[in-house]
Amino acid sequence: MNDMTLVTGGAGFVGKHLVAALRAQGEKTRSLDLADAVHVDDIQGSITDESDVARAMDGVSSIFHLAGNAQLWAPDSAVFDTVNRQGTALVAAAARAAGARLVHCSSLTTLVGKKTPVGPSHTDEATRFQPEDMLGPYPRSKLLAEQVIENEVGNGLDAVIALPTEPLGPGDDSLTPPTQMILDFANGKTPAFIDCILNFVPVESLAEGLIAVRDHGRRGERYLLGGENTAMSALLPIIADVSGRPAPKTKMPYWVALMAGAVDTKIVSAISGRSPKAPLTGVRLAGRQVSFSSEKAARELGWRASPMEPALRAMLDWAKEKQLFKPV
């Protein structure tokens, strides 16, 4: 009898919290991750390796597909397509063959495109863009992965798509872009800011939301899992309060940030091979001051995110414990 729940990327930031939540409700879980196995049923392997994916599917009844490259920049942008689209295709085909239900974890970046106005706007999971509308290689790969899932649904796969906003909380050892951004402000590395809108979802709430998508989501549907829409100007005082470092006062015009991001990404990082401080994809996304609505998830799944501020403070306390703060 199939009674195993598979989490690809189970050793990652969101994956660890999801595995803990599933185990807390008595589910037998397996992780497929590049990191060392933690539990006896875990498999160290890659979603881009067909044999690893096949081994991970043994006895599985449901799958949370979280594994992917979640950075906004890479020295070779082809890695986004290899991991996020092609890896998803392998997982989806194997899930269909196994007759398992799949929750595919996508990204809010697929809901923001070139046609999104620079300035305040609103969106939800009903928004649809084409790959050429995306604002960089990462969001393009995530949208293409969504299309892979939807094509497999047409072929019989039982799948639902989750669209988390920016996960927030303790334990982000890989320092995903939202966590790195907050740390840069806390460490005084960012002397100016863009007047953008951020939407953070506490990571423990997100784990609950992903389970709700699996248990109550309608086949083939997309569900946006987000929290509060927060202006950067409201976020910075909280970071300053915990870190003890004054918040930056200088607001950078979008066009200046765009030029700086282009130079940093296309020239400095291209030559040095080091990650840009302000990836061009991130600047483009920030310039679109988009507020996200999760009303569909509330209505159909009975899910709402918990408040953002406790998760932010918990993340900053974790960063202090990990000595990720510079002395003030």
C-alpha positions as a Markdown table, in Angstrom:
| # | Residue | x | y | z |
|---|---|---|---|---|
| 1 | Met | 0.0 | 0.0 | 0.0 |
| 2 | Asn | 1.3 | 3.5 | -0.9 |
| 3 | Asp | 1.5 | 5.5 | 2.3 |
| 4 | Met | 4.7 | 7.5 | 1.8 |
| 5 | Thr | 4.8 | 11.3 | 1.3 |
| 6 | Leu | 7.7 | 12.5 | -0.8 |
| 7 | Val | 9.1 | 16.0 | -0.4 |
| 8 | Thr | 11.6 | 17.0 | -3.1 |
| 9 | Gly | 14.0 | 19.6 | -1.6 |
| 10 | Gly | 13.1 | 18.4 | 1.9 |
| 11 | Ala | 16.4 | 19.6 | 3.3 |
| 12 | Gly | 15.8 | 23.2 | 2.2 |
| 13 | Phe | 14.3 | 26.1 | 4.1 |
| 14 | Val | 10.7 | 25.4 | 3.4 |
| 15 | Gly | 11.2 | 21.7 | 3.0 |
| 16 | Lys | 12.5 | 21.2 | 6.5 |
| 17 | His | 9.4 | 23.0 | 8.0 |
| 18 | Leu | 7.1 | 21.0 | 5.7 |
| 19 | Val | 8.7 | 17.7 | 6.7 |
| 20 | Ala | 8.4 | 18.6 | 10.3 |
| 21 | Ala | 4.7 | 19.5 | 9.9 |
| 22 | Leu | 3.9 | 16.3 | 8.0 |
| 23 | Arg | 5.7 | 14.2 | 10.6 |
| 24 | Ala | 3.9 | 16.0 | 13.4 |
| 25 | Gln | 0.6 | 14.8 | 12.0 |
| 26 | Gly | 1.8 | 11.2 | 11.8 |
| 27 | Glu | 2.8 | 11.0 | 8.1 |
| 28 | Lys | 5.6 | 8.8 | 6.9 |
| 29 | Thr | 7.9 | 11.1 | 4.8 |
| 30 | Arg | 10.8 | 10.8 | 2.5 |
| 31 | Ser | 13.0 | 13.6 | 1.2 |
| 32 | Leu | 14.8 | 13.7 | -2.1 |
| 33 | Asp | 17.6 | 16.3 | -1.8 |
| 34 | Leu | 21.2 | 17.0 | -2.7 |
| 35 | Ala | 22.0 | 17.3 | 1.0 |
| 36 | Asp | 22.9 | 14.3 | 3.1 |
| 37 | Ala | 19.9 | 12.1 | 4.2 |
| 38 | Val | 18.5 | 12.9 | 7.6 |
| 39 | His | 15.9 | 10.2 | 8.1 |
| 40 | Val | 16.2 | 6.5 | 7.3 |
| 41 | Asp | 13.8 | 6.8 | 4.2 |
| 42 | Asp | 15.5 | 9.9 | 2.8 |
| 43 | Ile | 17.4 | 9.7 | -0.6 |
| 44 | Gln | 20.4 | 11.9 | -1.4 |
| 45 | Gly | 19.9 | 12.7 | -5.1 |
| 46 | Ser | 18.8 | 15.1 | -7.7 |
| 47 | Ile | 15.5 | 15.8 | -9.4 |
| 48 | Thr | 17.5 | 16.0 | -12.7 |
| 49 | Asp | 18.5 | 12.4 | -12.4 |
| 50 | Glu | 15.8 | 10.0 | -13.7 |
| 51 | Ser | 17.1 | 7.1 | -11.6 |
| 52 | Asp | 17.1 | 9.2 | -8.4 |
| 53 | Val | 13.6 | 10.3 | -9.1 |
| 54 | Ala | 12.4 | 6.8 | -9.8 |
| 55 | Arg | 13.9 | 5.5 | -6.5 |
| 56 | Ala | 12.2 | 8.3 | -4.6 |
| 57 | Met | 8.8 | 7.4 | -6.0 |
| 58 | Asp | 8.7 | 3.9 | -4.6 |
| 59 | Gly | 5.5 | 3.5 | -2.5 |
| 60 | Val | 4.6 | 7.2 | -2.7 |
| 61 | Ser | 1.0 | 8.4 | -2.5 |
| 62 | Ser | 1.6 | 12.2 | -2.5 |
| 63 | Ile | 4.4 | 14.4 | -3.5 |
| 64 | Phe | 5.4 | 18.0 | -2.6 |
| 65 | His | 7.8 | 19.2 | -5.3 |
| 66 | Leu | 9.8 | 22.0 | -3.7 |
| 67 | Ala | 13.3 | 21.3 | -5.1 |
| 68 | Gly | 14.7 | 23.9 | -7.4 |
| 69 | Asn | 17.2 | 26.7 | -7.8 |
| 70 | Ala | 15.6 | 29.6 | -6.0 |
| 71 | Gln | 18.3 | 32.3 | -6.6 |
| 72 | Leu | 17.7 | 35.3 | -8.8 |
| 73 | Trp | 21.1 | 35.0 | -10.5 |
| 74 | Ala | 23.6 | 32.3 | -11.6 |
| 75 | Pro | 26.9 | 32.5 | -13.5 |
| 76 | Asp | 25.2 | 30.3 | -16.1 |
| 77 | Ser | 21.5 | 31.1 | -16.4 |
| 78 | Ala | 20.9 | 27.8 | -18.2 |
| 79 | Val | 20.9 | 26.1 | -14.7 |
| 80 | Phe | 17.5 | 27.6 | -14.0 |
| 81 | Asp | 16.0 | 25.7 | -17.0 |
| 82 | Thr | 17.9 | 22.5 | -16.2 |
| 83 | Val | 16.7 | 22.4 | -12.6 |
| 84 | Asn | 13.4 | 24.2 | -12.5 |
| 85 | Arg | 11.8 | 23.1 | -15.8 |
| 86 | Gln | 13.6 | 19.9 | -16.8 |
| 87 | Gly | 13.7 | 18.6 | -13.2 |
| 88 | Thr | 10.0 | 19.3 | -12.8 |
| 89 | Ala | 9.3 | 17.4 | -16.0 |
| 90 | Leu | 11.0 | 14.3 | -14.6 |
| 91 | Val | 9.2 | 14.6 | -11.3 |
| 92 | Ala | 5.8 | 15.2 | -12.9 |
| 93 | Ala | 6.1 | 12.3 | -15.3 |
| 94 | Ala | 7.2 | 9.9 | -12.5 |
| 95 | Ala | 4.3 | 11.1 | -10.3 |
| 96 | Arg | 1.8 | 10.5 | -13.1 |
| 97 | Ala | 3.3 | 7.0 | -13.6 |
| 98 | Ala | 3.0 | 6.3 | -9.9 |
| 99 | Gly | -0.6 | 7.5 | -9.7 |
| 100 | Ala | 0.4 | 10.0 | -6.9 |
| 101 | Arg | -1.0 | 13.4 | -6.1 |
| 102 | Leu | 1.5 | 16.2 | -6.7 |
| 103 | Val | 1.7 | 19.7 | -5.2 |
| 104 | His | 4.0 | 21.8 | -7.3 |
| 105 | Cys | 5.6 | 24.7 | -5.5 |
| 106 | Ser | 6.0 | 27.6 | -7.9 |
| 107 | Ser | 6.8 | 31.2 | -7.2 |
| 108 | Leu | 5.2 | 34.6 | -6.9 |
| 109 | Thr | 7.6 | 35.8 | -9.6 |
| 110 | Thr | 5.4 | 34.1 | -12.2 |
| 111 | Leu | 2.6 | 36.6 | -11.4 |
| 112 | Val | 4.7 | 39.7 | -12.2 |
| 113 | Gly | 5.8 | 40.5 | -15.7 |
| 114 | Lys | 6.9 | 43.1 | -18.2 |
| 115 | Lys | 3.3 | 44.1 | -18.6 |
| 116 | Thr | 2.9 | 44.7 | -14.9 |
| 117 | Pro | 3.0 | 48.5 | -14.4 |
| 118 | Val | 5.9 | 50.2 | -12.6 |
| 119 | Gly | 4.1 | 51.4 | -9.5 |
| 120 | Pro | 1.3 | 50.1 | -7.2 |
| 121 | Ser | -0.9 | 47.3 | -8.5 |
| 122 | His | -2.7 | 44.1 | -7.3 |
| 123 | Thr | -2.5 | 40.5 | -8.5 |
| 124 | Asp | -3.6 | 37.0 | -7.6 |
| 125 | Glu | -3.3 | 33.5 | -9.1 |
| 126 | Ala | -5.7 | 34.4 | -11.9 |
| 127 | Thr | -2.9 | 36.5 | -13.5 |
| 128 | Arg | -1.4 | 34.8 | -16.6 |
| 129 | Phe | 1.8 | 35.6 | -18.5 |
| 130 | Gln | 3.8 | 34.0 | -21.2 |
| 131 | Pro | 7.5 | 33.0 | -20.7 |
| 132 | Glu | 8.6 | 36.0 | -22.8 |
| 133 | Asp | 6.9 | 38.3 | -20.4 |
| 134 | Met | 9.0 | 37.2 | -17.4 |
| 135 | Leu | 11.5 | 39.6 | -15.8 |
| 136 | Gly | 14.5 | 37.2 | -15.8 |
| 137 | Pro | 15.7 | 33.6 | -16.2 |
| 138 | Tyr | 14.5 | 32.4 | -12.8 |
| 139 | Pro | 10.9 | 33.5 | -13.1 |
| 140 | Arg | 10.9 | 32.3 | -16.7 |
| 141 | Ser | 12.0 | 28.8 | -15.6 |
| 142 | Lys | 9.3 | 28.7 | -12.9 |
| 143 | Leu | 6.6 | 29.7 | -15.3 |
| 144 | Leu | 7.8 | 27.0 | -17.8 |
| 145 | Ala | 7.7 | 24.5 | -14.9 |
| 146 | Glu | 4.1 | 25.5 | -14.2 |
| 147 | Gln | 3.3 | 24.8 | -17.9 |
| 148 | Val | 4.9 | 21.4 | -17.6 |
| 149 | Ile | 2.6 | 20.6 | -14.7 |
| 150 | Glu | -0.5 | 21.8 | -16.5 |
| 151 | Asn | 0.4 | 19.8 | -19.6 |
| 152 | Glu | 0.8 | 16.7 | -17.4 |
| 153 | Val | -2.6 | 17.4 | -15.8 |
| 154 | Gly | -4.0 | 17.2 | -19.3 |
| 155 | Asn | -2.3 | 13.8 | -19.6 |
| 156 | Gly | -3.9 | 12.5 | -16.3 |
| 157 | Leu | -1.6 | 13.8 | -13.5 |
| 158 | Asp | -3.4 | 14.7 | -10.3 |
| 159 | Ala | -1.6 | 17.9 | -9.5 |
| 160 | Val | -2.2 | 21.3 | -7.9 |
| 161 | Ile | 0.1 | 24.4 | -8.1 |
| 162 | Ala | 1.0 | 26.4 | -5.0 |
| 163 | Leu | 2.4 | 29.9 | -5.5 |
| 164 | Pro | 4.1 | 31.0 | -2.3 |
| 165 | Thr | 5.2 | 34.6 | -1.7 |
| 166 | Glu | 8.5 | 35.2 | 0.1 |
| 167 | Pro | 9.0 | 32.6 | 2.9 |
| 168 | Leu | 10.2 | 34.1 | 6.2 |
| 169 | Gly | 11.4 | 32.7 | 9.4 |
| 170 | Pro | 14.3 | 31.0 | 11.2 |
| 171 | Gly | 16.4 | 28.2 | 9.6 |
| 172 | Asp | 17.2 | 29.6 | 6.1 |
| 173 | Asp | 20.7 | 28.2 | 6.0 |
| 174 | Ser | 21.1 | 28.6 | 2.3 |
| 175 | Leu | 20.2 | 32.3 | 2.6 |
| 176 | Thr | 17.5 | 32.6 | -0.1 |
| 177 | Pro | 17.1 | 36.1 | -1.6 |
| 178 | Pro | 14.5 | 37.5 | 0.9 |
| 179 | Thr | 16.6 | 36.4 | 3.9 |
| 180 | Gln | 19.8 | 37.8 | 2.3 |
| 181 | Met | 18.0 | 41.1 | 1.6 |
| 182 | Ile | 17.0 | 41.4 | 5.3 |
| 183 | Leu | 20.5 | 40.5 | 6.5 |
| 184 | Asp | 22.0 | 43.1 | 4.2 |
| 185 | Phe | 19.9 | 45.8 | 5.8 |
| 186 | Ala | 20.6 | 44.5 | 9.3 |
| 187 | Asn | 24.3 | 44.6 | 8.6 |
| 188 | Gly | 24.3 | 48.1 | 7.1 |
| 189 | Lys | 25.3 | 46.8 | 3.7 |
| 190 | Thr | 22.4 | 48.5 | 1.9 |
| 191 | Pro | 22.6 | 52.3 | 2.4 |
| 192 | Ala | 19.5 | 53.0 | 0.3 |
| 193 | Phe | 16.3 | 51.3 | -0.5 |
| 194 | Ile | 13.7 | 51.0 | -3.2 |
| 195 | Asp | 10.1 | 52.0 | -2.2 |
| 196 | Cys | 8.7 | 48.5 | -2.9 |
| 197 | Ile | 5.9 | 46.3 | -1.6 |
| 198 | Leu | 7.0 | 43.0 | 0.0 |
| 199 | Asn | 4.8 | 40.0 | 0.8 |
| 200 | Phe | 6.2 | 37.6 | 3.3 |
| 201 | Val | 4.6 | 34.3 | 4.4 |
| 202 | Pro | 5.8 | 32.9 | 7.7 |
| 203 | Val | 7.4 | 29.6 | 6.8 |
| 204 | Glu | 5.4 | 27.6 | 9.3 |
| 205 | Ser | 2.2 | 29.0 | 7.9 |
| 206 | Leu | 3.4 | 28.1 | 4.4 |
| 207 | Ala | 4.0 | 24.5 | 5.4 |
| 208 | Glu | 0.4 | 24.4 | 6.6 |
| 209 | Gly | -0.8 | 26.0 | 3.4 |
| 210 | Leu | 1.0 | 23.5 | 1.2 |
| 211 | Ile | -0.6 | 20.6 | 3.2 |
| 212 | Ala | -4.0 | 22.4 | 2.7 |
| 213 | Val | -3.3 | 22.6 | -1.0 |
| 214 | Arg | -2.7 | 18.9 | -1.2 |
| 215 | Asp | -5.7 | 18.0 | 1.0 |
| 216 | His | -8.3 | 20.4 | -0.3 |
| 217 | Gly | -7.0 | 21.9 | -3.6 |
| 218 | Arg | -8.8 | 21.3 | -6.8 |
| 219 | Arg | -6.9 | 19.3 | -9.5 |
| 220 | Gly | -5.2 | 21.6 | -12.0 |
| 221 | Glu | -5.8 | 24.8 | -10.0 |
| 222 | Arg | -3.3 | 27.4 | -8.8 |
| 223 | Tyr | -3.4 | 28.7 | -5.2 |
| 224 | Leu | -1.5 | 31.8 | -4.0 |
| 225 | Leu | -0.1 | 31.4 | -0.5 |
| 226 | Gly | 0.8 | 34.8 | 0.8 |
| 227 | Gly | 0.8 | 36.9 | 3.9 |
| 228 | Glu | 0.7 | 40.7 | 4.6 |
| 229 | Asn | 1.6 | 43.2 | 1.9 |
| 230 | Thr | 4.2 | 45.4 | 3.6 |
| 231 | Ala | 5.9 | 48.5 | 2.4 |
| 232 | Met | 9.7 | 48.5 | 2.6 |
| 233 | Ser | 9.5 | 51.7 | 4.7 |
| 234 | Ala | 7.4 | 49.8 | 7.3 |
| 235 | Leu | 9.8 | 46.8 | 7.3 |
| 236 | Leu | 13.0 | 48.7 | 7.9 |
| 237 | Pro | 12.2 | 50.0 | 11.4 |
| 238 | Ile | 11.5 | 46.5 | 12.6 |
| 239 | Ile | 14.9 | 45.3 | 11.3 |
| 240 | Ala | 16.6 | 48.3 | 12.9 |
| 241 | Asp | 14.9 | 47.6 | 16.2 |
| 242 | Val | 16.2 | 44.0 | 16.4 |
| 243 | Ser | 19.6 | 44.6 | 14.8 |
| 244 | Gly | 20.4 | 47.8 | 16.7 |
| 245 | Arg | 21.6 | 49.4 | 13.4 |
| 246 | Pro | 19.8 | 52.5 | 12.1 |
| 247 | Ala | 17.7 | 52.0 | 9.0 |
| 248 | Pro | 18.7 | 53.6 | 5.8 |
| 249 | Lys | 17.0 | 56.9 | 5.1 |
| 250 | Thr | 17.8 | 57.3 | 1.4 |
| 251 | Lys | 15.1 | 56.2 | -1.0 |
| 252 | Met | 16.5 | 55.3 | -4.4 |
| 253 | Pro | 14.5 | 56.1 | -7.5 |
| 254 | Tyr | 13.6 | 53.0 | -9.5 |
| 255 | Trp | 15.4 | 54.1 | -12.6 |
| 256 | Val | 18.7 | 54.6 | -10.6 |
| 257 | Ala | 18.3 | 51.2 | -9.0 |
| 258 | Leu | 17.6 | 49.7 | -12.5 |
| 259 | Met | 20.8 | 51.2 | -13.9 |
| 260 | Ala | 22.8 | 50.0 | -10.9 |
| 261 | Gly | 21.3 | 46.5 | -11.1 |
| 262 | Ala | 22.1 | 46.3 | -14.8 |
| 263 | Val | 25.8 | 47.3 | -14.3 |
| 264 | Asp | 26.2 | 45.0 | -11.3 |
| 265 | Thr | 24.6 | 42.0 | -13.0 |
| 266 | Lys | 25.7 | 42.3 | -16.6 |
| 267 | Ile | 29.2 | 43.7 | -16.2 |
| 268 | Val | 30.6 | 43.3 | -12.6 |
| 269 | Ser | 29.1 | 39.8 | -11.9 |
| 270 | Ala | 29.7 | 38.7 | -15.5 |
| 271 | Ile | 33.4 | 39.4 | -15.1 |
| 272 | Ser | 33.9 | 38.4 | -11.5 |
| 273 | Gly | 31.6 | 35.4 | -11.4 |
| 274 | Arg | 30.3 | 36.7 | -8.0 |
| 275 | Ser | 26.6 | 37.1 | -7.2 |
| 276 | Pro | 25.5 | 40.7 | -7.7 |
| 277 | Lys | 24.4 | 42.6 | -4.7 |
| 278 | Ala | 21.3 | 43.8 | -6.5 |
| 279 | Pro | 20.4 | 41.2 | -9.2 |
| 280 | Leu | 18.7 | 42.8 | -12.1 |
| 281 | Thr | 15.7 | 40.4 | -11.8 |
| 282 | Gly | 15.2 | 41.4 | -8.2 |
| 283 | Val | 15.3 | 45.2 | -9.1 |
| 284 | Arg | 12.8 | 44.7 | -11.9 |
| 285 | Leu | 10.5 | 42.8 | -9.5 |
| 286 | Ala | 10.8 | 45.4 | -6.8 |
| 287 | Gly | 10.0 | 48.3 | -9.2 |
| 288 | Arg | 6.6 | 46.7 | -9.7 |
| 289 | Gln | 5.0 | 47.5 | -6.4 |
| 290 | Val | 2.6 | 44.5 | -6.5 |
| 291 | Ser | 0.3 | 43.6 | -3.7 |
| 292 | Phe | -0.8 | 39.9 | -3.6 |
| 293 | Ser | -4.1 | 38.5 | -2.6 |
| 294 | Ser | -4.6 | 35.0 | -1.1 |
| 295 | Glu | -8.4 | 35.2 | -0.9 |
| 296 | Lys | -8.8 | 32.1 | -3.1 |
| 297 | Ala | -6.7 | 30.0 | -0.6 |
| 298 | Ala | -8.8 | 31.4 | 2.3 |
| 299 | Arg | -12.0 | 30.7 | 0.5 |
| 300 | Glu | -11.3 | 27.2 | -0.9 |
| 301 | Leu | -8.7 | 25.8 | 1.5 |
| 302 | Gly | -9.6 | 27.6 | 4.8 |
| 303 | Trp | -6.0 | 28.8 | 5.0 |
| 304 | Arg | -4.6 | 32.2 | 6.1 |
| 305 | Ala | -1.1 | 33.1 | 7.0 |
| 306 | Ser | -0.1 | 34.1 | 10.5 |
| 307 | Pro | 1.2 | 37.7 | 11.1 |
| 308 | Met | 4.5 | 38.6 | 9.5 |
| 309 | Glu | 6.3 | 40.5 | 12.3 |
| 310 | Pro | 6.8 | 37.5 | 14.7 |
| 311 | Ala | 8.3 | 35.5 | 11.9 |
| 312 | Leu | 10.7 | 38.4 | 11.0 |
| 313 | Arg | 11.8 | 38.8 | 14.6 |
| 314 | Ala | 12.3 | 35.0 | 14.9 |
| 315 | Met | 14.4 | 35.1 | 11.7 |
| 316 | Leu | 16.6 | 37.9 | 13.0 |
| 317 | Asp | 17.0 | 36.2 | 16.4 |
| 318 | Trp | 18.1 | 33.0 | 14.5 |
| 319 | Ala | 20.6 | 35.1 | 12.5 |
| 320 | Lys | 22.0 | 36.5 | 15.7 |
| 321 | Glu | 22.5 | 33.0 | 17.1 |
| 322 | Lys | 24.2 | 32.0 | 13.8 |
| 323 | Gln | 26.5 | 35.0 | 14.1 |
| 324 | Leu | 25.3 | 36.4 | 10.8 |
| 325 | Phe | 25.1 | 39.9 | 12.2 |
| 326 | Lys | 28.2 | 42.2 | 12.1 |
| 327 | Pro | 28.9 | 44.2 | 15.3 |
| 328 | Val | 27.2 | 47.6 | 15.4 |
